[in-house]
Amino acid sequence: MFKRYARLPVLALLASLLLASACTAQPSDPAPYAEGTDYVTLPAPHQRYSSEGKVELVEVFSYGCIHCAEFAPDAEKLRKELPAGVEFKLLPAPFNQQWVPFARAYYAARQLGVVERTHLQLFVAKFGEHYPINSMDELADFYAREGVNRDEFMRIAMAPETTEKMKRDLDLLRTWQVDGTPTLVVDGKYVVATVRSHEHMLAVALWLAKRELAGK
């Protein structure tokens, strides 16, 4: 009996310490980025670019956009450093008639499996080396120089299926409320545009992607 009741003051002391600790506990660190300032949350239902299970980080871009050319090397570096559960995707924006050939070129390059080796090179050729690359013929010449079969490239780029892909992607961009490039969209839920710098934009998108991944 004595030993049993002798423990009560100790238990009471521990309980009081735990209560005091709970009362004085510090709140968790605030989020480093703010909704409405650093990113925008899209209204539900959220629409992803694909049905794959990984978290998506989608770059909306155009080969006709010089800001995308400046952004591309940093985006490529981020792509290679993403966690295993996050997948980087490219979505070409056919926002105007001048950009339609660039969107068609990307779809053809993707189907031919040459995006990884031609993506940065096209930006370099157009904006760094100042090649006249604007029309479908000029784009076909570029890909031919990169070892792609010119006729096959043109066949895919101008195919009705490619036109349908372009229309579907444009509808998705409207759903995402994206009207400029480069823009990053995380899992169809969050839109991150350039506010301060490209570095800040990438950091916000990576933080959102990791937060989505942790929630899965």
N, C-alpha and C positions, 0 to 999 in steps of 0.2 A: 504494500500500500504506500509506504513512504516513498519508494523509488518512483512509483507511478505519478504521484502528485508533485514530487520534487521537480519533474520536468515541465510542469505547467508554466512557471515564471519564464523559463527559457523559451518555450513556445510562444508565449505572449510577447516576449521581447523581440523574437524573430518576426512575428506578425506585425508589430508596430514599426519595425525597421522597413519591412516590405511595403507597408502602407505609406510611410514617409517617402520611400523611394519612388513609389508610383505617383505621389502628389507632386514631387519635384522633378519628375522625368522631363527631359528636354524634348520638344517636338522634333519629328524627323526633318531632315534637311529639305528645304523647299526645292521644287523642280528648277533646274537650271535655265529652262526656257519657258516662255509664257505663251499660252493660247491667245491668239489674236494679235500678238506682236511678232513672235518668231515663227509661228505656223498657224494654219487654219484647220479646224476640224470640220469635215464634210458632214452634211446631214445624212442620217440613215434613210434607207438601207444602203450600206456601203457596197460598192461594186469594184471588184478586183480586176486586174488585167487578164489573169488566167485563173484556172481552177486548181492549180498546183497547191500543195499544202504549205509550202514555205512562206515566210513573210516576204512580201514584195517591196523592193525599193525601185521605183520606176523613174527613169529620167525622160522627161518630155523634151525633145530637141529637134533641131533641123540642121542639116549640112549647109543650109543657106544663112545660118545665124552666126555672126562673128563672136557673139558672147558665148555661144555653145562651143565654138572652137577654143576659146580661152578656158572654158570650164572643163573640157574633155579630158585633159591629162590628169587633173585632180580627181575627177569622177572615176577614171580608170584605176587610179591608185586606190580609191575607196573600195571599188568593186573587188579588188584582190585581197582586201583586208576585212571583208565582212564576216561576221560569225557564220558558222555552218548552216544555221537555220534561216539565213536571210539570203535572198536571191536578187541580184541586180538585173534589171531589164531596161531596154531602150524602146521608146515609143516615138516614131517620127511624126511631127505635127504638120499636117497639110493646111496651114492656116490661110494660105493665099495661093494663087495660081503659080507664082514664082517658086513656091516651096513644094508643089506637087511632084515634080520630077525627083526631088531629093527623097521624098517619102517612098516613091516607087523604087528608087535605087536601093534604099535600105531593105525593103521587103525582098527584092531580088537577091541582094547580097546575103540576107539571112537564110533564104531557101537554098542558096548555093554553098552555104557554110563558110563564107569568107569574111564575115563581119569582124571577127577578132583581129585579123591581120590587115584589114582595110579601113576600119573606122577612124582611127587617128590619122592615118595616111591621107584620107580624103580631105580632112580639115587642113592638114599641112599643105597639100597640093593647092587647095583653093585659096587659103588665106595667108599661108607662109610663102609659097612659091608663086602665087598669083597666076595660076593656070586659069584660063577661061572655062570654068566648069559650072554651067547653069542649065543647059538643055539636056534632054535624054541622050542625044548623040554624044555630047561632050562627056556626060557621065559614063556612057558605054565605052568611050575611048579611055577614060581613066581606069576603069576596071579591066579593060583589055591589057593595059600596061602593067597591071598587077597580076596578070596571068589568068584572068577569067575569060571564058569563051564569050565573045561579044554577042553572037547571035542568041545564045542561050540566055544571057543576061537580059537582052531586049525582049525576048519572048516572055520571060517571067515578069519583068517590070511592067509590061503593057497588057498582061493577061487580065481577063474579067475578074478572076479570083483576087488579084492584087487590088483592083478597084474596090471590090467588096470589103477587103481588109481595111483599106484606107477609110471607107465610109464608116465602118464599125468603130475604128479607133477615133475618128472625129466625133462620133456620138459619145464615146466614153469621155473624151476630153471636155465636152460640154457638160456631161454629168459631173465631172470633177471640177468644173468651173475654172479650168486652166485656159488662159488666154495669152500666155507669153512663154518664152523660152530663154534659158533653161529653167525648168521647174521640176521639182522632185515630189513624187506622190508615194506615200508609205501605206501599203496594204489597202489602198482604196479608201483610206480614212482621213489621212492628213496631207495637206498640201504645203510645201515649203518652197518659197520663191526667194530670189535674191533681195535681201533687205539691207544688209550691211556689207557683206562680202561673200564670195564663193566659199571661202573657208568656213564661215559661220553657217552658211546654208547646208553644207555637208555635215557639219557637226550636229546641227539640229536634226537632220534626217537620220543620221546614225543613232542618235539618242532615242528617237521615236521608234526606229526599227528594233533596237534592243529592248525597249519597253514592251513592244508588241510581242517579241519573241519570248520574253519572260512571262507574259500573260497566257501563253499557249500551253 
